Amino acid sequence: MLVPRGEWWTAAFCADPGPEMYCDVCTVPEWNAAGTVLRTVDLDLDVVRPRGGEARTEDEEEFAEHQVRYGYPDRVVGKARQTCEWLMEAGRRGGDGVEPFASVYRYWLSLIG
């Protein structure tokens, strides 16, 4: 799992049979002082790239429902949508994607078999 600093997402790169890439759109992840507990709020939007397929957005209905139920501020809604769009572009298959979504994750997955 990748937890980038200062970004509104996390990413998991899965061994077969899981999806190649599974990204959660969330509030900026924060570690506690000891670096042992991670806190973030999952905003429901996910960007998933199945093995051999193209990236797609999932759970847009939940995101829309929770905007109303939990009263997400406009700034949070805008940032979540912007992040989702960026992840869709960054997670494109082939030479169009950007790291770590393009290929670098394959090395780390090879270490687990």
Contacts in CASP RR format, 6 or more apart in sequence:
PFRMAT RR
TARGET T0000
AUTHOR 0000-0000-0000
METHOD contacts of the structure
MODEL  1
MLVPRGEWWTAAFCADPGPEMYCDVCTVPEWNAAGTVLRTVDLDLDVVRP
RGGEARTEDEEEFAEHQVRYGYPDRVVGKARQTCEWLMEAGRRGGDGVEP
FASVYRYWLSLIG
1 10 0 8 1.000
1 11 0 8 1.000
1 12 0 8 1.000
1 13 0 8 1.000
2 10 0 8 1.000
2 11 0 8 1.000
2 12 0 8 1.000
2 13 0 8 1.000
2 100 0 8 1.000
3 10 0 8 1.000
3 29 0 8 1.000
3 38 0 8 1.000
4 10 0 8 1.000
4 11 0 8 1.000
4 29 0 8 1.000
6 28 0 8 1.000
6 29 0 8 1.000
7 28 0 8 1.000
7 29 0 8 1.000
7 83 0 8 1.000
8 25 0 8 1.000
8 26 0 8 1.000
8 27 0 8 1.000
8 28 0 8 1.000
8 43 0 8 1.000
8 79 0 8 1.000
8 80 0 8 1.000
8 83 0 8 1.000
9 23 0 8 1.000
9 24 0 8 1.000
9 25 0 8 1.000
9 26 0 8 1.000
9 83 0 8 1.000
9 87 0 8 1.000
10 23 0 8 1.000
10 24 0 8 1.000
10 26 0 8 1.000
10 29 0 8 1.000
10 40 0 8 1.000
11 21 0 8 1.000
11 22 0 8 1.000
11 23 0 8 1.000
11 24 0 8 1.000
11 100 0 8 1.000
11 101 0 8 1.000
12 21 0 8 1.000
12 22 0 8 1.000
12 23 0 8 1.000
13 20 0 8 1.000
13 21 0 8 1.000
13 22 0 8 1.000
13 100 0 8 1.000
13 105 0 8 1.000
13 108 0 8 1.000
13 109 0 8 1.000
14 20 0 8 1.000
14 21 0 8 1.000
14 22 0 8 1.000
14 109 0 8 1.000
15 109 0 8 1.000
15 112 0 8 1.000
15 113 0 8 1.000
16 51 0 8 1.000
17 51 0 8 1.000
18 50 0 8 1.000
18 51 0 8 1.000
19 48 0 8 1.000
19 49 0 8 1.000
19 50 0 8 1.000
19 51 0 8 1.000
20 49 0 8 1.000
20 50 0 8 1.000
20 51 0 8 1.000
20 52 0 8 1.000
20 53 0 8 1.000
20 105 0 8 1.000
21 47 0 8 1.000
21 48 0 8 1.000
21 49 0 8 1.000
21 55 0 8 1.000
21 91 0 8 1.000
21 101 0 8 1.000
21 105 0 8 1.000
22 46 0 8 1.000
22 47 0 8 1.000
22 48 0 8 1.000
22 49 0 8 1.000
23 46 0 8 1.000
23 47 0 8 1.000
23 48 0 8 1.000
23 87 0 8 1.000
24 42 0 8 1.000
24 43 0 8 1.000
24 45 0 8 1.000
24 46 0 8 1.000
25 42 0 8 1.000
25 43 0 8 1.000
25 44 0 8 1.000
25 45 0 8 1.000
25 46 0 8 1.000
25 47 0 8 1.000
25 80 0 8 1.000
25 83 0 8 1.000
25 84 0 8 1.000
25 87 0 8 1.000
26 40 0 8 1.000
26 41 0 8 1.000
26 42 0 8 1.000
26 43 0 8 1.000
27 40 0 8 1.000
27 41 0 8 1.000
27 43 0 8 1.000
27 76 0 8 1.000
28 40 0 8 1.000
29 38 0 8 1.000
29 39 0 8 1.000
29 40 0 8 1.000
30 38 0 8 1.000
30 39 0 8 1.000
30 40 0 8 1.000
31 37 0 8 1.000
31 38 0 8 1.000
31 39 0 8 1.000
32 39 0 8 1.000
43 63 0 8 1.000
43 66 0 8 1.000
43 72 0 8 1.000
43 76 0 8 1.000
43 80 0 8 1.000
44 59 0 8 1.000
44 62 0 8 1.000
44 63 0 8 1.000
44 66 0 8 1.000
45 57 0 8 1.000
45 58 0 8 1.000
45 59 0 8 1.000
45 60 0 8 1.000
45 63 0 8 1.000
45 80 0 8 1.000
45 81 0 8 1.000
45 83 0 8 1.000
45 84 0 8 1.000
46 57 0 8 1.000
46 58 0 8 1.000
46 59 0 8 1.000
47 55 0 8 1.000
47 56 0 8 1.000
47 57 0 8 1.000
47 58 0 8 1.000
47 84 0 8 1.000
47 87 0 8 1.000
47 88 0 8 1.000
47 91 0 8 1.000
48 55 0 8 1.000
48 56 0 8 1.000
48 58 0 8 1.000
49 55 0 8 1.000
49 56 0 8 1.000
49 91 0 8 1.000
49 93 0 8 1.000
49 101 0 8 1.000
52 93 0 8 1.000
53 93 0 8 1.000
54 92 0 8 1.000
54 93 0 8 1.000
55 87 0 8 1.000
55 88 0 8 1.000
55 91 0 8 1.000
55 92 0 8 1.000
55 93 0 8 1.000
57 84 0 8 1.000
57 88 0 8 1.000
63 80 0 8 1.000
66 72 0 8 1.000
67 77 0 8 1.000
72 80 0 8 1.000
89 97 0 8 1.000
90 97 0 8 1.000
90 98 0 8 1.000
90 101 0 8 1.000
91 97 0 8 1.000
91 98 0 8 1.000
91 101 0 8 1.000
91 102 0 8 1.000
92 101 0 8 1.000
94 102 0 8 1.000
95 102 0 8 1.000
END
